[in-house]
Amino acid sequence: MSASQSAYRRPVLSKAAEKREAASAEQNCLRAALAEAQTRLDSVSKLFPVTRFAINAEETLLTLEGQGVTLLGLRPEKFIGRPVRAVLGRGSVALMHLRRALKGEEVRWAQEVGGYIWEIRCVPMRRGDGSLIGVDGIALNVTEKRNSEIEARWRGREIAALNAILAEVSSVLDLPDVLASVRRQLVQQLLIPGGVLYLLDFSRFHLERSGFWGVPPELLQRVDVLVAELFAASGELYAARGIDGLFPEGRGTSLWQAGYCIPLLVSDQLLGVLVLFSHEMMGLRKHRPAFYDTLGRQIGTALQNARLFSELRSGREQLQALNRRLVEVQEAERLRLARELHDEIGQIVTGLKMTIDLTARETVDRASVQPFHEESKRLVRDLMERVRQMSLDLRPTMLDDLGLLPALLWHFERYTLQTGIVVRFQHGGVERRRLGDPIETAVYRLIQEALTNVARHAGGVPEVSVLLQVAGESLDLWIEDRGAGFSPNQQSAYASSGLSGMRERAGALNGSLTLSSTPGQGTTVAVQIPLSSADGPIEYGGALY
C-alpha cells in the first residue's frame, strides 16, 4: 500500500472506531436504563402482590418472579426452561388461555392457586415486523378483594333475609302464625333444614319446647337436655353459640352433628331459645354473631307482640265473660227476689188479708176474734223476718255499722247452719280496725263467693279454713279446703262459679288473686290487697273481736 493510500484510510478507520465506541456507549446506557427499570420493577413487585412470567413461542417458561413466588413457596429455577404444559399439566385452564395469547389474543382470567385468588393478564410479545415471539404475563393476588366482594354480597343476603323475616313475622299477631312464619322464612331465606323452638314459661321459669321442623325424635331428646343444661347455667343462653357433638361417635348423621343456639331477647329479657341445624357447622358459622343476635331480637320482638296481643285478647274475652256473668247474676238475683216476693211474702200478705177480712166480718165478742188477731200478728212477724233475711242476703247492715270482722263472724255462723260446713277462722291485725268501705266490701264478697264455691264444688268437706290478717301494708286472705280439688288446666267449673268476678274485684283495688288446686287434695284461694285506703283503728263499742 502506497503512502498516499495509507494516509487516506487512517481517517476512515478513526470514524468507524468512533461509531463503535458511540454504539457501545449507547448500549451501556440502555443496559443501565434497563437495569434501573428492572430494579424499579422489582421494587414495585415487592410492594404489590404482582407475579411476572414470560414464555416464548415454543411454550417454554422464560421468567417467573414476583411476590407470588414467595407467597406460594416456589423455586423458579425448577420451572424456568421447562415446557409450560409440563408445569401446568395438559388440559389445564391456564394452558388453554396461554395458547390463546400465543395466537395473538390479549387474555384475562381469574384462577385459584394455592388457596389464593389470582387475576391473570397475558399480552402477546412481537418483533418489529409484527411476528410473535412469546407472551408476557402478570398475575395479581386479589384474594382479599374477592373475599371482600363475597363478604359484601353475603352481608347483603343477610340483610335481605333479615328484612324478609322481619316483614313476615311482623305482619301476624297470633302466636301459632308467628311460629309458622319463622319456620317458613328460615327455610326459604337461610336454607335451614331443621330447628327447635323453646319458649320461656314465666310462671315456672322453665323453657318448654313449642315447635320444631325437620328434626328426628331422637335428636329432640338430646337437644331438650342440652338446652335445659345451658339454661341452668346462669348467662349461658344470652348469647348465640354453636353446639357440637349432639350424637356420640358413629351415631346419627352428619346433618345433625352440629347446631346453633340463638337466644330470643326483648330488651335483654329472655323469651325463648331457637336451635338451628345445618348440613355442617361451617354452614351456620358463615354468618356473623351479630346476624344471629339481630335475628334473635327480631323473632323475640315478634313473639312478645304475639304474647301481648294474646293477653289483650284474653283480657277482652274475660271482660266480655265478666259482663255476661254480671248480667246473669243480676237476672238471677231479680228472679230470686221475684220468687221470694211471690212465694213467701205474697202468701203471707194474702193470708194476712184473709185474716183481716174474717175479723171484719166477725160480729161476735172479743174472745172469738182473739185467735184471728194472734194469727195476724204471727203473719206480720213472719213477713218482717222474711224481709229482714232478704235484706241481709243483699247486704248485711252490720258490715256498715260494725265493720268487717263482726260481719264475717255472723256470716260464718249463718253459713254453717245452712251448709253444715264448719268455718275455721283465724285473724290478726283486723281487730278494732275499720279498713274502709271498698276494702271491707270486697273482702266480704270474696269470702262469700269462695265459701259458696266450697259448698258447690269441694265434694262435701266437713270444714273450710279462712285466714285474714294484716301483713305490713297489705291485707292477706287465704281460703283453703281439703275437698275434691281440680286440675289447674281445667278451671271451667270454678271459673263459671265467679272466679273471674273475684279476680276483677281484687284487681279493682290493685290487689291480686291466686288460685291453686290439686285433684283430690283441695283448693286454696290467696288474695292480697294493699291497704292504701285503710282508715285508722276504731273501737267496736268496747268489744274486742
Secondary structure as UniProt FT lines:
FT   HELIX           3..47
FT   TURN            48..49
FT   STRAND          50..56
FT   TURN            57..58
FT   STRAND          60..66
FT   HELIX           67..72
FT   HELIX           76..78
FT   TURN            79..81
FT   HELIX           84..88
FT   TURN            90..91
FT   HELIX           93..102
FT   TURN            103..104
FT   STRAND          107..113
FT   TURN            114..115
FT   STRAND          116..126
FT   TURN            128..129
FT   STRAND          132..141
FT   HELIX           143..169
FT   TURN            170..171
FT   HELIX           175..190
FT   STRAND          194..201
FT   TURN            202..205
FT   STRAND          206..213
FT   HELIX           217..232
FT   TURN            234..237
FT   STRAND          241..244
FT   TURN            249..250
FT   HELIX           254..256
FT   STRAND          258..266
FT   TURN            267..268
FT   STRAND          269..277
FT   HELIX           281..285
FT   HELIX           289..339
FT   HELIX           340..345
FT   HELIX           346..361
FT   HELIX           366..394
FT   HELIX           397..401
FT   HELIX           404..419
FT   STRAND          422..428
FT   TURN            431..432
FT   HELIX           437..457
FT   STRAND          463..471
FT   TURN            472..473
FT   STRAND          474..481
FT   TURN            488..489
FT   HELIX           492..494
FT   HELIX           495..499
FT   HELIX           500..507
FT   TURN            508..510
FT   STRAND          512..518
FT   TURN            519..521
FT   STRAND          522..530
FT   TURN            532..533
FT   TURN            541..542
//
